[in-house]
Structure formats: C-alpha cells, structure tokens
Amino acid sequence: MLEEHGPHLPVAADTFGVDYESRTVAERLAAAMPEWDVVLMPLVHYGSSGANQIGNVAVHPGTYGLRQSTLRSLIADIGGQIAQNRFRWIFVMSGHGAPTHHVALNEACDFVSETFGVTMLHVTALFRVDPALQARGQKIAAQHFSAAELSSFGMDAHAGVGETSGMLAVRPDLVRPVYKKLPARSGQTFEELIAVATEPGWQGYLSAPARATAAYGAAMEGFWIDGFTDRIVRAVRGENMFIHPRFPLSVAPAVASMANQAASHEAAFEAKLEAWLRQRKKP
C-alpha cells in the first residue's frame, strides 16, 4: 500500500515492511525445504483503503489506493496465471491493515484456489487472528513497555508505536527525526480513532510514535516472520489452513460505516469511468 503515514514515515512504509518480511520468509523456506523451488514475485505496491479514510477523506496527498474490486481482480489475475503456470502453492503477504483490503485478498485467494485446484493462501489474514500468535505479540510488547504505557498507546492502528518501530528496525534512514517530538494521538476504540482523525489539522498518525524503538521493531518483525513461515510450512506439509479463521473476523459498526463511505467514493469514481467509456465508444 502507498498511503500517508504522518509527518515522520514514508508513504511506502507498509511496502518496505512486507518487502523485508517476504524476502526473509522466502530465505527461511528455501533453507527449511531445499527440495522445493521458492519463487518470490515482485511486490504489488498498491492496496485498498488508506488510513485517511478513517477521517472520511477519500483523496489525500501521499495515498494512492485502488478500488477494492480492482485489488481483488489484480491479485486474482496474478494468482490465476501463477496457478496456470503449474505452481501448486501460492502465498500472499500484506503489510496493510484495512479490513476491506484484506477482504479483497481473501476473496482473490479463494477464487484462485477453488477455480484452478491449487492452494493460494493469504497468510497475513491467518496471522492477524491466531490467538496463540496474538498472545505472543502481547508478550513481546510487554517486554518493551510497561502496562501503563501500553494502555496509553490505545489502538495502535496507523503510523504509531508499532509501525514507527518497524521502520526504525528495517529502514531507519527513512524515518524523520520529528517522530521523537510528535504528541500522542490515541484512542481506545475505533470510534475514538475516528474522532481523532476528523479533528482539524490531524497529521495522519495514531497512537504514540515518539515512544517507538528499533529494538521493539526488530522483535516484532521477527515475530511476523516466524508466524508467516510457520503457516506456510504447515500448509505445504498437509495441514488444511482454510479451516482456520481469517482477518477480519467481524466488522464493528464504526468500521462498517467507514467501509461504506469508501465504497461510495469508489462507486462514484467507477461511474465516472464507465460513463467516459460509453461516451468514447459513440460514433
């Protein structure tokens, strides 16, 4: 995804993170399964639903999102051709957290799996809702921050402690020093995050990026890489991963409202495109 990440992180923060994770996972898989051919496809730099939509801003400097239907078609197109080129196992990883984004990837993976008789898994969606993994993530956080600090961070949804720490670990050269001076912009619920994001002058981040550390970022990157690798190895060794829950499990009313607003903006754009195409085809 390319989206605004406050005044301190690059617009491609999600991409830099998942690039590092996918390359490291591929290296681990090649070492763990030397009899397999592991192919790492080029990154897809675009996704759906930028964080600016939390504040109901459809178009925002730095955000370049696709319609949800476009993202679904893009991943289905790529996955379908990989399957038809006789790859039997296809794994998708994403660095972006929007529920609508994940729904599109889940649907694309299911379509390719069922249509071409292969296994195409969105491993990030499996990772995000695995209870054991999430408990491990909470333990890692507790090793770096006090309970009071973690509570004060609120929902660390975008460009906050987690993402800033990850970038400090992976690409510190792209993190602007201003992150150390940014005031906390926290919310304990998604409704509170919306209130923050709709305030005049919101700078495009949530939580407390000033509390970020490279050590926490490195620990969390390792956590994600371990989890991705584990799910892929389990899948190719025979475990049916389709029976496990995937993100999003459910959608809160406030999130659903945001998704509906995004869908309305997307529908309006699509109507403009279709009208233009009809006019163009006239003699």
JOHUUR-V851348 format. One record per helix or strand of 2 or more residues. SS is the DSSP state (~ for helix, > for strand). FROM is the first residue (numbers start at 1). LEN is the number of residues. If there is no record, write none. Layout:
# JOHUUR-V851348
ss:SS from:FROM len:LEN
ss:SS from:FROM len:LEN
This chain:
# JOHUUR-V851348
ss:~ from:13 len:20
ss:~ from:51 len:5
ss:~ from:68 len:17
ss:> from:89 len:4
ss:~ from:99 len:18
ss:> from:119 len:4
ss:~ from:123 len:6
ss:~ from:131 len:14
ss:~ from:147 len:7
ss:~ from:161 len:10
ss:~ from:172 len:3
ss:~ from:177 len:5
ss:~ from:190 len:8
ss:~ from:209 len:3
ss:~ from:214 len:23
ss:~ from:241 len:3
ss:~ from:253 len:29
